Amino acid sequence: AELNEERESADAMLYMMERGRINQLNSLFADSKTDFELVIASFEGQDLESTVKIDETLAQGASLLTNDNAIPYKGAGYERVFTHHHQAFNYLGLRDFEGASVEFRKAALEQRILLEKYEQEVAEAYADAEENGIDLNTLSSEFSGMDHIAGKVKSSFQNAYTFYASAAFWEATGDLNAAWVDYKKAFEINSNNTYLKQDIARVAKKLGERPEQKEMNEAQAGQGSVVVFFEDGFVPSKNEIKIPVPTFDGGLISLAFPYYETENWPVSLPLKAVDKDYSNLGTSELVVDVSALAVKDLQEHLPQRLVRQVLRGYSKYQIQKKAGDHAGVLGQFLATIYNIVSESADRRSWLTLPHTAQAMRFNLGEGLREIGFSTIAGQAKLLLDIKANKTIFVRVVNVDAQLMMQVYSLEI
């Protein structure tokens, strides 16, 4: 209810991301779909340049006197991809496979567009920095503590988990060419996943090729397949760091930036699956480190953020000096207090996304099968109706040592 009150606010899309995720985890797929439709509409509105430029100019002007929180939340690239990913699962929950296929394709398209957009934005940021005499390399060194986490992923907008989900969907619904392409894309991003190697080989065999990979995790006669998507924990929130920046006239201003404290980074553990006789069925493997995507996104957008923050700092500093010139010590004191109070880092992000996303796949004989799922902190059982030559998606979400489970039947 509190999130719904923010539906008309400037940051509505962020609140609807959170509520869409919460509704989906409670299997309220229609409500979640409505929430994500607002988010997607907001993204599409941003992509209309004429509208964006008018709104953004006003917001950027306000941010020069306050902070980045004055700018309506636009969403990070990896959040755009996850919006379409979750919307696809809403359609699966509603058994609308055509809708799911559209969202999976949009997620793939987003990743291609974001790469082009990122390269353009970075180039513009460095041009602005040079024009204003801002040393980005020196300022960026303040954020080196995030390097070892950001280095776990190639970029913030390449999401192997989304490609894995779409590939498994294409394979289950018979589009083998699309499945092979997306499994390959996922593998290019994460080449350490054993299941992806098996998936590529299995689909290649179905397409008539002779793969070198021997183990293909194939369903035998009378068996159906179970694909498990495991989402563990929550992505960490941002902290604030203050960085002193020299002014043109030899003064010093302190600027607030968002920052991820990585010293006590959460550890993600795998999910294990067993049958009713406690025989091992499989263990999940990492597909994407979502928290690393978040850190990488912050790192990738440092040039733009640094330029914007420094220019804002200069603007506030000039106001402070003028207040001293025209209103004396008291005026300068009040301006200084305002600068300190209004200087706040933009720590907004989608916090109900998982810390890591993992996957596993196994095959079972036809019939009702009781499956036990467990992590080191929690366990749960699930009864699955396995059908020969069919695939079931099982989604397991670890929330505070509680395993939430959903089953998606892909039987057309």
C-alpha positions, -999 to +999 in steps of 0.1 A: +000+000+000+028+024+008+045+016-025+012+023-043+011+058-028+043+066-047+028+055-081+024+091-092+057+104-077+088+114-097+104+082-086+073+060-094+093+036-116+116+027-088+088+020-064+070+000-091+101-021-096+101-030-060+064-037-058+064-056-091+091-079-077+073-083-044+040-091-061+057-116-084+073-134-054+038-137-040+025-152-073+004-121-080+014-122-116-013-099-130-006-072-104+032-075-110+026-073-147+007-040-142+035-026-120+062-035-146+041-021-174+044+013-157+082+008-154+085-002-191+064+028-202+087+051-182+118+036-199+101+040-233+093+076-224+129+083-216+139+069-250+118+097-267+146+123-269+124+153-272+105+146-240+136+135-221+155+166-229+129+190-216+123+171-184+159+164-178+170+200-183+147+212-156+157+184-132+194+189-139+190+226-132+175+218-098+202+192-091+229+219-095+214+236-064+205+205-044+217+170-053+212+142-077+181+130-059+163+160-075+166+141-108+137+116-113+150+081-111+158+068-145+168+032-137+202+015-143+209-005-174+209-038-156+176-029-140+161-023-174+171-058-185+158-073-153+124-055-157+119-073-190+132-106-175+107-104-146+079-094-169+086-125-190+081-146-159+048-128-152+036-139-186+048-174-179+029-173-147-002-162-166+005-189-193+009-163-220+039-177-239+036-152-267+039-123-241+069-141-225+087-145-259+082-107-266+098-098-232+127-121-236+134-106-270+132-071-255+157-080-228+182-092-254+176-060-275+181-038-244+215-053-238+226-044-274+213-009-272+228-002-237+263-010-250+260+016-278+244+042-254+272+036-228+300+042-252+284+075-263+277+087-227+313+080-216+327+100-246+304+129-238+314+129-201+351+130-209+345+158-234+327+178-207+354+171-182+381+184-205+360+215-213+356+222-176+392+212-165+381+183-144+406+155-138+385+124-139+414+100-135+423+114-101+388+115-089+381+079-101+409+066-080+388+073-049+366+044-060+393+018-065+380-002-035+351-015-057+374-029-084+376-065-072+338-068-071+332-050-104+359-072-121+336-102-116+315-092-146+324-079-181+298-051-181+267-041-161+243-047-190+254-081-201+231-105-182+238-142-186+209-151-164+184-135-188+200-152-218+199-185-199+162-181-191+153-172-226+173-200-241+157-226-217+123-212-228+131-214-265+143-250-261+112-260-241+089-245-267+107-259-297+126-229-311+160-247-311+179-221-332+169-193-308+178-215-279+213-223-293+220-185-299+210-175-264+228-203-247+259-192-266+254-156-256+251-167-219+282-188-222+302-159-238+294-139-206+299-167-182+321-195-196+325-212-162+290-227-159+289-264-164+252-265-173+257-240-201+283-262-217+259-291-216+230-270-229+249-258-259+260-294-268+225-308-262+208-282-285+235-286-311+228-323-312+191-317-316+200-294-346+219-323-362+254-315-352+280-337-335+292-317-305+326-325-289+311-321-254+301-357-242+279-348-213+248-332-226+223-336-197+197-352-220+163-364-210+160-401-217+129-419-230+100-414-206+117-385-188+109-348-185+132-319-177+133-296-147+151-262-150+157-245-116+163-208-113+178-200-079+178-163-067+198-159-035+196-130-011+193-093-020+216-069-038+234-046-013+225-010-009+248+019-017+266+039+010+279+075+008+315+087+004+326+123+007+355+134-016+373+168-012+376+186-046+397+217-051+381+248-066+395+271-093+405+298-068+423+274-044+394+266-022+381+232-013+346+217-015+333+183-002+311+163-026+290+133-017+290+103-040+273+069-039+296+040-031+295+003-024+313-008+007+328-041-004+349-052+026+321-073+041+305-084+009+278-111+012+286-147+004+263-166-019+259-204-014+244-229-039+211-247-039+210-285-038+182-308-050+175-344-040+147-369-047+126-385-020+153-411-014+178-382-008+197-391-040+215-361-054+198-345-084+221-315-088+236-284-074+230-249-088+259-229-104+263-192-106+249-176-138+252-140-129+264-120-098+237-093-097+255-074-070+286-072-092+264-058-120+252-031-096+288-022-086+299-023-122+271+000-132+281+025-106+317+023-118+308+026-155+288+057-149+314+074-127+326+098-155+291+113-160+284+114-123+318+130-114+314+157-140+278+165-128+287+164-091+318+186-095+299+212-116+272+212-089+299+217-062+313+247-081+278+262-084+272+259-047+306+273-039+300+304-061+266+309-042+285+307-009+310+333-020+284+357-033+264+353-001+295+363+018+301+393-005+265+406-003+253+395+031+285+393+052+296+366+075+260+355+084+250+351+048+281+331+040+274+310+071+238+302+060+250+294+025+276+270+039+250+253+061+227+249+031+256+234+010+263+209+037+227+199+043+218+197+006+249+176-004+236+141-004+246+112-026+220+095-048+218+061-033+187+049-051+186+015-067+163-016-070+170-033-037+148-064-040+168-079-069+188-110-059+224-109-048+232-138-072+212-157-098+220-194-102+206-223-122+206-261-125+189-287-147+180-323-142+158-350-157+132-372-140+109-400-150+073-393-157+049-390-127+045-372-094+080-366-079+088-351-045+119-329-047+138-315-017+156-282-021+181-269+004+208-244+012+230-242+042+204-220+059+170-235+048+152-263+031+118-270+015+100-297-005+081-295-037+058-320-055+063-319-093+041-334-120+067-346-145+056-353-180+077-371-206+094-348-232+081-317-214+100-290-193+090-274-160+106-242-147+111-241-109+120-208-093+135-208-059+141-176-041+161-174-008+147-147+014+161-145+049+168-182+050+132-190+037+129-207+004+100-193-017+091-216-046+072-212-078+064-237-106+059-226-142+045-253-166+056-248-202+031-273-216+013-257-245 
